[in-house]
Amino acid sequence: MPSEAIIFCSKEPEGNDINLAKLLGFFGVKHRFIYLSIDTLRPGQLRQHFRDDDSCVLLNCKTIAKLFRNRDDETLRSLLLDNISHLLVYNVSPNNLEIAAVNYLTDGIVESLSTFQSCNYQYKVNKNFSNICKQFAGLTFGPINNETDYKFSIKSGSEGVFNLISIDEHPFFVQMNIRKCTLFLIASDHVLDVNTKSFSVSNTQAFFSQIVPEMMFIKNVFKGGCWHTNMNYASLIIDDPLLKKKYGFLDYRKLLREMNEHNFSTSVAFIPWNFKRTSKKVAGVFKERPDRFSICIHGCDHTGNEFGVTNIEELNSKVKLATRRMIGHENINGLKFDKVMIFPQGRFSTTAMQVLKNNNYLAAVNTDAIAVNKSEGPEISCFFEPAITIYESFPLFLRRYPGNFLDFVFDLFIGKPVFIVTHHNNFREGYHNITDLVDKINSVSKNIQWTGIGTIIKKTYLEREYVDGTIHCKIYSSTVFIKNQYELSKTYIIAKDEMSNTTIKHLLVNGKKSSYKSQNERIILIQEIRPGETVQIEIVYEDNIPCLEINRDIRQNMRVWMRRHASEFRDNIISKNDFLLSLAYKFKKQFFSK
């Protein structure tokens, strides 16, 4: 495995060179630029740039075009193909000079490069190269981006050439074994800038060709040396329902049969206001099958903009009330809960994140990534992490509605947990819409583990192995289980971003206080872990936010009562009649919109 990546370019790096360097940095791959010119490139000089025998070079096609002089000159081709183990050629566009350069580099194997006249084509990922293409292997999807995507024409009968990704049966992402080099070529002239600000990352088809082939190359070459997860995790989340035998179109026993048959698990986003209203029989089913059922916290009263306010004392009172109610629910029914918040209507403020952190919640899970008091989104790279940590360094895990299957594939590919959000009305026509999605997810990720939200969050972290054998870990939640999956004892260097003013009370390793150091707005713990051993890291924060005494009058309590019962009447009765349902929405808008 190479120890670093070298980006060859001429003079100063251009946009795609810089974007590729940012992507390498995201994966934690050490990299550097080397500037080449025809005057400085001589036999014997190239080798001095490499620090080990297993070398990795990323080469802008425009750089080849500038260095390329004539078809009969063997010097440049020999220097590249006889000295480099892994070579990626990117930023390829269909102009004559670049086509001639690629033709020269591949010794005539690539004959030409041409455009697509429309976007009405599909990507086809080779099913036989799952070691490189990972979860995308065997998938076909579209449309393509014909403004940046092109197609290679390969010389007939060429050996050692493999089409990893094709468009309309034409090679797009190609691997070739030439001389001592494994050469990869991408027929695209754009690399996505992961530092671009965005409100969301969805519709994977739209950016697939601009970054996923580069990711495949990096993950294949650097393997455990780049940030990665050792396991894929997933959970179905159902918002709002009471724990009764039936709620709307949801029947828990039928759901359990589907989970057993299709191998998935469900987390119920439980509204704490309902803590005294759970059926003992349904609670018993949940307790009997913790491998299939779990519950987490969905607001407090589940009123409009409940956690979108910025009054820290008011928010602290709501969080504490929600927690007390969930503890009461556990005491009544013996049913444990995950200390994870799912925001009602997806609305939250940055202050709400701070309060959850001070109350030692594990994380928040939400459909939207942007706080109500934020005017711009984070960098795209934040969406590629398992959790977003820009809000007080408190983890925000994102979830998706059923729809674009490819978005879930991309989450698995980059190591994010898959959280599927549904409501009872998703089961109006039965369970096949969900089970079909689950089956597809299971088919692309053979080692996926379905479990509760809390378990997933505690087991989610990134790791990579350094050349000195140490394992560096990036954790997100305040409680994490880290397992040494190597055959030898390893030194783990565990880091967590801590960019807020929240005070750490203590850090525990397997329940015992442990020392740590703070450095560059993160905390770092060094821990020896034996082979096969799992250690629990727990960070406990000071709960020092004052509470605002909430004195609700009868009118306010009645308003919450009416809202909850009106919602249940809608879900259990009105939702089964389209005419009545439309009237109910009008009623809600008039009386409960504020």
Phi, psi and omega per residue, in radians:
M1 nan 2.246 3.134
P2 -1.084 2.649 3.119
S3 -1.573 -0.251 -3.115
E4 -2.782 2.940 3.037
A5 -1.995 2.415 3.107
I6 -1.963 2.240 3.097
I7 -1.810 1.960 3.083
F8 -1.489 2.261 3.049
C9 -2.634 2.894 3.130
S10 -1.796 2.319 -3.085
K11 0.997 -2.358 -3.094
E12 -1.441 2.564 3.107
P13 -1.063 2.471 3.054
E14 -1.703 -3.062 -3.011
G15 -0.952 -0.843 -3.106
N16 -1.194 -0.559 3.056
D17 -1.091 -0.804 -3.129
I18 -1.156 -0.716 3.131
N19 -1.111 -0.660 3.109
L20 -1.195 -0.648 3.084
A21 -1.115 -0.682 3.085
K22 -1.094 -0.694 3.129
L23 -1.153 -0.729 3.065
L24 -1.046 -0.737 3.110
G25 -1.103 -0.657 3.096
F26 -1.037 -0.709 3.130
F27 -1.415 -0.002 3.129
G28 1.337 0.334 -3.110
V29 -1.558 2.174 3.080
K30 -1.143 2.388 -3.077
H31 -2.623 2.792 3.087
R32 -2.672 2.733 3.097
F33 -1.651 2.463 2.973
I34 -2.220 2.237 -3.079
Y35 -1.700 2.166 -3.084
L36 -1.959 2.571 2.996
S37 -2.559 2.827 -3.100
I38 -1.144 -0.397 -3.123
D39 -1.438 -0.534 -3.098
T40 -1.665 -0.280 -3.095
L41 -1.520 1.936 -3.123
R42 -2.325 2.720 3.082
P43 -0.953 2.317 3.131
G44 1.602 -0.333 -3.121
Q45 -1.386 -0.638 -3.065
L46 -1.061 -0.694 -3.061
R47 -1.082 -0.502 -3.094
Q48 -1.212 -0.256 3.128
H49 -1.395 -0.254 -3.055
F50 -1.699 2.427 -3.094
R51 -1.714 -0.175 3.063
D52 -2.628 2.983 -3.069
D53 -1.275 -0.517 -3.126
D54 -1.586 1.596 -2.979
S55 -1.783 2.610 3.104
C56 -2.274 2.171 -3.126
V57 -2.224 2.416 3.026
L58 -2.008 2.177 -2.927
L59 -2.205 2.082 3.066
N60 -1.172 2.258 -3.110
C61 -1.035 -0.547 3.131
K62 -1.152 -0.505 3.075
T63 -1.190 -0.733 3.076
I64 -1.048 -0.763 -3.101
A65 -1.074 -0.636 -3.139
K66 -1.266 -0.598 -3.116
L67 -1.447 -0.441 -3.082
F68 -1.228 2.292 -3.135
R69 -2.034 -0.884 3.117
N70 -2.664 2.771 -3.017
R71 -1.115 -0.464 -3.054
D72 -1.581 -0.115 -3.134
D73 -1.393 1.967 -3.064
E74 -1.513 -0.202 -2.959
T75 -1.009 -0.982 -3.068
L76 -1.099 -0.802 -3.123
R77 -1.064 -0.747 3.133
S78 -1.126 -0.736 -3.136
L79 -1.067 -0.672 -3.097
L80 -1.392 -0.878 -2.983
L81 -1.411 -0.308 3.139
D82 -1.761 -0.060 -3.078
N83 -2.165 -0.191 -3.041
I84 -2.017 2.292 3.133
S85 -1.378 -0.782 -3.094
H86 -2.260 2.131 -3.089
L87 -2.265 2.154 3.065
L88 -1.925 2.175 3.057
V89 -1.823 2.124 -3.076
Y90 -2.252 3.125 -3.134
N91 0.988 0.913 -3.115
V92 -1.721 2.223 3.103
S93 -2.278 2.728 -2.996
P94 -1.463 1.015 2.960
N95 -1.863 2.765 -2.958
N96 -1.046 -0.685 -3.092
L97 -1.180 -0.738 -3.139
E98 -1.230 -0.670 3.079
I99 -1.068 -0.751 3.119
A100 -1.122 -0.645 3.142
A101 -1.169 -0.741 3.122
V102 -1.201 -0.674 3.074
N103 -1.047 -0.747 3.108
Y104 -1.124 -0.826 -3.087
L105 -1.086 -0.672 -3.091
T106 -1.590 0.168 3.130
D107 0.982 0.712 3.054
G108 1.537 -0.042 -3.138
I109 -1.142 -0.798 3.032
V110 -1.516 1.986 -3.066
E111 -1.532 -0.613 -3.102
S112 -2.809 3.015 3.079
L113 -2.434 2.307 -3.084
S114 -2.449 2.936 -3.052
T115 -1.646 2.942 2.975
F116 -1.851 2.402 -3.078
Q117 -1.373 -0.304 3.117
S118 -2.591 3.037 3.120
C119 -1.641 0.095 -3.048
N120 -1.426 0.896 3.078
Y121 -2.326 2.969 -3.094
Q122 -2.188 2.653 2.973
Y123 -1.439 2.423 3.054
K124 -2.200 2.044 -3.076
V125 -1.692 2.265 -3.046
N126 -1.109 2.137 -3.120
K127 -1.245 -0.302 -3.077
N128 -1.526 0.034 -3.108
F129 -2.193 0.893 3.126
S130 -1.154 -0.369 3.094
N131 -1.152 -0.451 3.119
I132 -1.813 -0.837 -3.027
C133 -1.450 -0.188 3.074
K134 0.924 -2.275 -3.019
Q135 -1.180 -0.300 3.129
F136 -1.382 -0.247 -3.052
A137 -0.993 2.250 3.102
G138 1.530 -0.031 -3.096
L139 -1.598 2.595 3.035
T140 -2.239 2.272 -3.058
F141 -2.815 2.894 -3.140
G142 -2.959 -3.053 0.137
P143 -1.441 2.945 3.097
I144 -1.478 3.068 3.019
N145 -1.883 1.659 -3.031
N146 -1.309 -0.051 3.047
E147 -1.413 -0.406 -3.115
T148 -2.185 -0.194 -3.064
D149 -1.753 2.381 -3.141
Y150 -2.296 -3.100 -3.112
K151 -2.356 2.401 3.060
F152 -1.480 2.623 2.923
S153 -1.956 2.083 -3.048
I154 -1.776 2.409 3.113
K155 -1.035 2.262 -3.106
S156 -1.059 2.403 3.094
G157 1.436 0.099 -3.133
S158 -1.182 2.348 3.136
E159 -1.725 2.700 3.106
G160 1.259 0.403 3.138
V161 -2.021 2.243 -3.078
F162 -2.283 2.204 3.096
N163 -1.500 1.866 3.133
L164 -1.364 -0.751 3.068
I165 -2.323 2.306 3.125
S166 -2.095 2.723 2.988
I167 -2.202 2.104 -3.110
D168 0.923 0.725 3.136
E169 1.196 0.115 3.082
H170 -1.761 2.448 -3.123
P171 -1.076 2.337 3.068
F172 -2.072 -0.836 3.082
F173 -2.100 2.012 -2.924
V174 -2.160 2.478 2.980
Q175 -1.994 2.354 3.092
M176 -2.310 2.470 3.017
N177 -1.814 1.845 -3.094
I178 -2.205 2.097 -3.122
R179 0.974 -2.151 -3.106
K180 -1.654 0.108 -2.964
C181 -1.983 2.449 2.889
T182 -1.720 1.926 -3.001
L183 -1.814 2.298 3.078
F184 -2.055 2.428 3.100
L185 -2.297 2.393 3.114
I186 -2.056 2.148 -3.100
A187 -1.493 1.100 3.134
S188 -2.560 2.612 -3.129
D189 -1.967 0.418 3.132
H190 -2.498 2.343 3.011
V191 -2.033 2.209 -3.079
L192 -1.106 2.412 3.072
D193 -1.516 1.917 -3.072
V194 -1.305 -0.114 3.092
N195 -1.625 0.016 3.087
T196 -1.169 2.430 3.105
K197 -1.315 2.532 -3.122
S198 -2.705 2.675 3.080
F199 -1.551 -0.335 3.123
S200 -2.897 2.871 2.997
V201 -2.241 1.783 3.107
S202 -2.489 -3.128 -3.076
N203 0.974 1.152 -3.062
T204 -0.968 -0.563 3.131
Q205 -0.951 -0.597 -3.021
A206 -1.172 -0.547 -3.108
F207 -2.049 0.031 -3.037
F208 -0.892 -0.915 -3.023
S209 -1.270 -0.242 -3.060
Q210 -1.620 -0.104 -3.125
I211 -2.655 -0.536 -3.054
V212 -1.145 -0.747 3.073
P213 -1.026 -0.680 3.081
E214 -1.121 -0.688 3.089
M215 -1.108 -0.737 3.118
M216 -1.034 -0.764 3.131
F217 -1.083 -0.848 -3.095
I218 -1.092 -0.826 -3.114
K219 -1.142 -0.591 -3.141
N220 -1.258 -0.727 -3.072
V221 -1.347 -0.767 -3.001
F222 -1.681 -0.252 3.003
K223 0.776 -2.110 -3.096
G224 -1.206 -0.115 3.120
G225 -1.448 -0.130 3.050
C226 -1.980 2.802 -3.117
W227 -0.990 2.282 -3.119
H228 -2.753 2.881 2.995
T229 -1.897 2.713 3.141
N230 -1.671 -0.117 -3.076
M231 -2.659 2.482 2.984
N232 -1.614 2.457 3.137
Y233 -2.194 2.674 -3.139
A234 -2.700 2.680 3.059
S235 -2.711 2.500 2.977
L236 -1.567 2.317 3.134
I237 -2.005 2.206 3.075
I238 -1.961 2.053 -3.101
D239 -1.408 2.438 2.823
D240 1.502 -0.479 -2.863
P241 -1.186 2.562 2.931
L242 -1.195 2.750 3.056
L243 -1.579 1.266 3.040
K244 -2.012 2.930 -3.125
K245 -0.958 -0.751 3.108
K246 -2.332 2.514 3.024
Y247 -2.453 1.946 -3.073
G248 1.035 -2.150 3.131
F249 -1.622 0.108 -3.095
L250 -1.702 2.248 3.045
D251 -2.182 2.011 -3.008
Y252 -1.112 -0.628 -3.133
R253 -1.231 -0.676 3.061
K254 -1.133 -0.710 3.123
L255 -1.083 -0.697 3.124
L256 -1.082 -0.709 3.111
R257 -1.086 -0.724 3.117
E258 -1.138 -0.688 3.131
M259 -1.134 -0.709 3.109
N260 -1.138 -0.693 -3.086
E261 -1.282 -0.673 -3.021
H262 -1.851 -0.008 3.045
N263 1.079 1.258 2.981
F264 -2.614 3.023 -3.102
S265 -2.275 2.768 -3.069
T266 -2.239 2.356 2.979
S267 -1.945 2.186 3.114
V268 -1.598 2.153 3.036
A269 -1.398 1.739 -2.947
F270 -1.649 2.285 3.121
I271 -1.411 2.056 -3.061
P272 -1.006 -0.505 3.120
W273 -0.966 -0.454 -3.095
N274 -1.553 0.304 -2.934
F275 -1.113 -0.325 3.134
K276 -1.762 0.192 -2.943
R277 -2.070 0.284 -3.099
T278 -1.458 2.446 3.061
S279 -1.290 2.294 3.121
K280 -1.064 -0.670 -3.122
K281 -1.151 -0.748 3.139
V282 -1.188 -0.696 3.073
A283 -1.038 -0.648 3.110
G284 -1.117 -0.685 3.093
V285 -1.084 -0.739 3.133
F286 -1.106 -0.723 -3.135
K287 -1.198 -0.614 3.137
E288 -1.224 -0.512 -3.065
R289 -2.202 1.126 3.099
P290 -1.162 -0.252 3.071
D291 -1.309 -0.313 -3.117
R292 -1.958 -0.610 -3.036
F293 -2.082 2.496 2.967
S294 -2.693 2.932 3.092
I295 -2.303 2.636 3.030
C296 -2.337 -2.997 -2.939
I297 -1.831 2.243 -3.103
H298 -2.081 1.449 3.140
G299 1.328 -2.620 3.090
C300 -2.264 -1.211 2.996
D301 -1.666 -0.243 -3.055
H302 1.077 0.912 3.049
T303 -1.795 2.921 -3.081
G304 -1.061 2.342 3.097
N305 0.953 0.555 -3.035
E306 -1.011 -0.684 -3.127
F307 -1.991 0.308 3.087
G308 -1.622 -0.037 3.134
V309 -1.414 2.943 -3.090
T310 -2.076 0.050 3.084
N311 -1.278 1.923 -2.983
I312 -1.158 -0.621 -3.135
E313 -1.234 -0.702 3.095
E314 -1.105 -0.772 3.128
L315 -1.117 -0.706 3.138
N316 -1.090 -0.686 3.116
S317 -1.136 -0.703 3.120
K318 -1.128 -0.773 -3.130
V319 -1.109 -0.741 -3.126
K320 -1.183 -0.658 3.091
L321 -1.145 -0.755 3.101
A322 -1.047 -0.727 -3.136
T323 -1.154 -0.764 3.129
R324 -1.073 -0.706 3.126
R325 -1.117 -0.712 3.136
M326 -1.186 -0.635 3.055
I327 -1.136 -0.709 3.072
G328 -1.074 -0.716 3.091
H329 -1.076 -0.717 3.111
E330 -1.142 -0.712 -3.140
N331 -1.162 -0.638 -3.133
I332 -1.268 -0.727 -2.968
N333 -1.948 -0.124 -3.110
G334 1.179 0.423 -3.065
L335 -1.921 1.961 -3.122
K336 -1.218 2.759 -3.132
F337 -2.306 2.706 3.059
D338 -1.535 2.271 -3.106
K339 -1.416 1.146 -3.112
V340 -2.242 2.314 -3.112
M341 -1.737 2.283 2.946
I342 -1.975 2.115 -3.003
F343 -1.338 2.331 3.032
P344 -1.063 2.360 -3.081
Q345 0.980 0.220 3.089
G346 1.253 0.193 -3.064
R347 -1.693 2.291 3.126
F348 -2.672 2.754 3.068
S349 -1.940 2.875 3.062
T350 -1.097 -0.569 3.118
T351 -1.133 -0.658 3.107
A352 -1.056 -0.658 3.117
M353 -1.143 -0.707 3.105
Q354 -1.095 -0.736 -3.118
V355 -1.147 -0.738 3.098
L356 -1.057 -0.693 3.122
K357 -1.123 -0.790 3.127
N358 -1.113 -0.462 3.108
N359 -1.574 0.187 3.053
N360 1.035 0.701 2.947
Y361 -1.304 2.679 3.131
L362 -1.231 -0.778 -3.034
A363 -3.061 3.033 2.922
A364 -2.013 2.585 3.060
V365 -2.162 2.283 -3.022
N366 -2.645 2.781 3.088
T367 -1.437 -0.655 3.128
D368 -1.727 2.565 -3.102
A369 -1.710 -0.179 -2.962
I370 -1.855 2.191 3.073
A371 -1.172 2.664 -3.080
V372 -1.141 -0.414 3.138
N373 -1.770 0.390 3.034
K374 -1.981 2.414 -3.089
S375 -1.743 -0.201 3.118
E376 -2.443 2.746 -3.132
G377 -1.467 2.956 3.093
P378 -1.377 3.124 3.072
E379 -1.188 2.651 3.141
I380 -0.958 -0.634 -3.122
S381 -1.014 -0.503 3.107
C382 -1.099 -0.597 3.129
F383 -1.285 -0.325 3.132
F384 -1.505 -0.199 3.048
E385 -1.363 2.752 3.054
P386 -0.988 -0.611 3.120
A387 -2.474 2.634 3.060
I388 -1.502 2.303 -3.038
T389 -2.184 0.424 -3.092
I390 -1.382 -0.206 -3.121
Y391 -1.778 1.661 3.102
E392 1.007 0.430 -3.093
S393 1.013 0.406 3.081
F394 -1.685 2.273 -2.983
P395 -1.270 2.306 3.023
L396 -2.016 1.900 3.093
F397 -1.581 2.391 -3.103
L398 -1.700 2.609 3.108
R399 -2.213 2.822 -3.101
R400 -2.266 2.585 2.977
Y401 -1.355 2.655 3.049
P402 -1.016 2.445 -3.112
G403 2.933 -1.618 -3.104
N404 -1.442 1.719 -3.113
F405 -0.986 -0.600 -3.075
L406 -1.116 -0.517 3.094
D407 -1.110 -0.672 3.093
F408 -1.187 -0.648 3.097
V409 -1.083 -0.751 3.123
F410 -1.107 -0.705 3.081
D411 -1.007 -0.802 3.118
L412 -1.100 -0.716 -3.100
F413 -1.054 -0.712 -3.101
I414 -1.650 0.071 3.020
G415 1.569 0.303 3.098
K416 -1.515 2.553 3.005
P417 -1.134 2.569 3.061
V418 -1.660 2.007 3.055
F419 -2.035 2.002 3.140
I420 -1.767 2.148 -3.117
V421 -1.776 2.366 3.107
T422 -2.459 2.985 2.962
H423 -2.249 2.998 -3.087
H424 -0.997 -0.586 -3.062
N425 -1.251 -0.172 3.018
N426 -1.169 -0.260 -3.130
F427 -1.776 0.278 -3.135
R428 -0.958 -0.734 -3.126
E429 -1.728 0.309 -3.092
G430 1.831 -2.851 -3.015
Y431 -1.864 0.034 -2.986
H432 -1.191 -0.508 3.113
N433 -1.066 -0.682 3.114
I434 -1.370 -0.790 -3.083
T435 -1.162 -0.566 3.064
D436 -1.101 -0.740 3.101
L437 -1.134 -0.758 3.123
V438 -1.050 -0.771 -3.138
D439 -1.073 -0.703 3.127
K440 -1.171 -0.700 3.100
I441 -1.113 -0.782 3.124
N442 -1.105 -0.528 -3.097
S443 -1.280 -0.493 -3.105
V444 -1.652 -0.202 3.129
S445 -2.337 1.697 -3.032
K446 -1.237 -0.414 -3.082
N447 -1.826 0.394 -3.076
I448 -1.267 2.526 3.109
Q449 -2.119 2.103 3.084
W450 -1.636 2.258 -3.134
T451 -2.819 -3.001 -3.114
G452 -1.295 2.799 -3.109
I453 -1.017 -0.812 -3.100
G454 -1.053 -0.773 3.116
T455 -1.078 -0.743 3.137
I456 -1.062 -0.829 -3.095
I457 -1.101 -0.674 3.141
K458 -1.225 -0.387 -3.120
K459 -1.784 0.054 -3.088
T460 -1.649 2.069 3.038
Y461 -2.788 2.866 3.067
L462 -1.907 2.604 3.068
E463 -2.492 2.768 3.013
R464 -2.685 2.626 -3.090
E465 -1.728 2.267 3.078
Y466 -1.462 2.871 -3.132
V467 -1.111 -0.406 3.117
D468 -1.478 0.051 3.088
G469 1.604 -0.154 3.088
T470 -1.278 2.647 3.132
I471 -1.902 2.108 3.109
H472 -1.706 2.305 -3.106
C473 -2.095 2.473 3.041
K474 -2.039 1.993 -3.103
I475 -1.877 2.826 -3.043
Y476 -2.145 -0.805 -3.095
S477 -1.536 2.890 3.128
S478 -1.298 -0.292 3.061
T479 -2.224 2.166 -3.076
V480 -2.460 2.441 3.011
F481 -1.809 2.102 -3.118
I482 -1.988 2.224 -3.092
K483 -1.995 2.334 3.034
N484 -1.476 1.906 -3.117
Q485 -1.718 0.212 3.118
Y486 -1.618 2.923 -3.110
E487 -1.506 -0.107 3.130
L488 -2.158 2.759 2.996
S489 -1.086 2.491 -3.090
K490 -2.304 2.594 2.994
T491 -1.560 2.077 3.137
Y492 -1.780 2.229 3.055
I493 -1.863 1.846 -2.944
I494 -1.835 2.184 -3.075
A495 -2.210 2.519 3.050
K496 -2.410 2.317 3.073
D497 -1.094 2.356 3.067
E498 -2.423 1.389 -3.068
M499 -1.742 0.171 -3.120
S500 -1.854 3.072 3.129
N501 -1.642 0.121 3.121
T502 -1.118 2.272 -3.065
T503 -1.466 2.307 3.063
I504 -1.471 2.140 3.120
K505 -1.307 -0.876 3.024
H506 -2.902 2.857 3.083
L507 -2.061 2.279 -3.088
L508 -1.985 2.439 2.982
V509 -2.086 1.988 -3.056
N510 0.929 0.692 3.063
G511 1.502 -0.069 -3.131
K512 -1.949 2.464 -3.138
K513 -1.071 2.444 -3.119
S514 -2.384 2.645 3.113
S515 -1.464 2.728 3.106
Y516 -2.674 2.986 3.089
K517 -2.223 2.671 3.091
S518 -1.830 2.345 -3.077
Q519 -2.729 2.153 3.073
N520 0.911 0.890 3.099
E521 1.036 0.669 3.011
R522 -2.654 2.714 3.049
I523 -1.805 2.552 -3.061
I524 -2.277 2.278 3.114
L525 -2.160 2.343 3.080
I526 -1.899 2.183 -3.025
Q527 -2.452 2.273 3.012
E528 -1.457 2.270 -3.139
I529 -2.242 2.248 -3.110
R530 -1.329 2.806 3.138
P531 -1.037 2.284 3.138
G532 1.369 -0.091 -3.089
E533 -1.446 2.529 3.031
T534 -2.019 2.267 3.078
V535 -1.986 2.573 3.111
Q536 -1.808 2.130 3.063
I537 -1.810 2.213 3.135
E538 -2.329 2.176 3.074
I539 -1.833 2.184 -3.124
V540 -1.917 2.179 -3.101
Y541 -1.736 2.670 3.061
E542 -1.212 2.248 3.089
D543 -1.666 1.487 -2.995
N544 -2.121 0.377 3.101
I545 -1.577 2.270 3.121
P546 -1.182 2.697 3.128
C547 -1.782 2.548 3.024
L548 -1.668 2.140 -3.136
E549 -1.133 2.086 -3.123
I550 -1.707 1.899 3.103
N551 -1.886 1.625 -3.128
R552 -1.472 2.369 3.040
D553 -1.492 3.072 -3.107
I554 -1.044 -0.633 -3.110
R555 -1.115 -0.760 3.133
Q556 -1.160 -0.773 3.115
N557 -1.091 -0.676 3.119
M558 -1.166 -0.613 3.134
R559 -1.104 -0.770 3.096
V560 -1.127 -0.777 3.134
W561 -1.009 -0.795 -3.119
M562 -1.133 -0.714 -3.127
R563 -1.092 -0.809 -3.108
R564 -1.130 -0.797 -3.097
H565 -1.264 -0.567 3.073
A566 -1.142 -0.691 3.110
S567 -1.116 -0.713 3.141
E568 -1.215 -0.674 3.087
F569 -1.107 -0.709 3.071
R570 -1.048 -0.830 -3.046
D571 -1.234 -0.648 -3.045
N572 -1.565 -0.488 -3.053
I573 -2.071 -1.051 -2.983
I574 -1.189 -0.593 -3.075
S575 -1.052 -0.307 -3.124
K576 -1.599 0.079 3.096
N577 -2.352 1.962 -3.022
D578 -1.060 -0.672 -3.124
F579 -1.152 -0.830 3.122
L580 -1.128 -0.584 -3.140
L581 -1.126 -0.726 3.134
S582 -1.133 -0.665 3.085
L583 -1.121 -0.676 -3.128
A584 -1.120 -0.683 3.122
Y585 -1.134 -0.676 3.091
K586 -1.122 -0.729 3.121
F587 -1.092 -0.774 -3.140
K588 -1.099 -0.742 -3.121
K589 -1.101 -0.636 -3.088
Q590 -1.321 -0.682 -2.979
F591 -1.858 -0.314 -3.034
F592 -2.206 0.257 -3.065
S593 -1.346 -0.361 -3.091
K594 -1.583 nan nan
